Amino acid sequence: MGGGKLYKSRDKKICGVCGGIAEFFRLDPTFVRMIYLVLSVVYGSGILVYIIAAVIMDNKPDYIE
């Protein structure tokens, strides 16, 4: 399922949250961004969730484990 620990991605448009989720689940980042956009428009709380995730998630380390 996942690719280890959930990190913010270096492939980022704003803060790297959607890119990090895409890397974790091994999906296309554009697909995750589109799903996030649709859910944000429909449910309206997506911006708050994105800000919280951007604060909580760690940046991806520079080294490879």
Secondary structure, 3 states (H helix, E strand, C coil): CCCCCCEECCCCCCCCHHHHHHHHHCCCHHHHHHHHHHHHHHHCCHHHHHHHHHHHCEECCCCCC
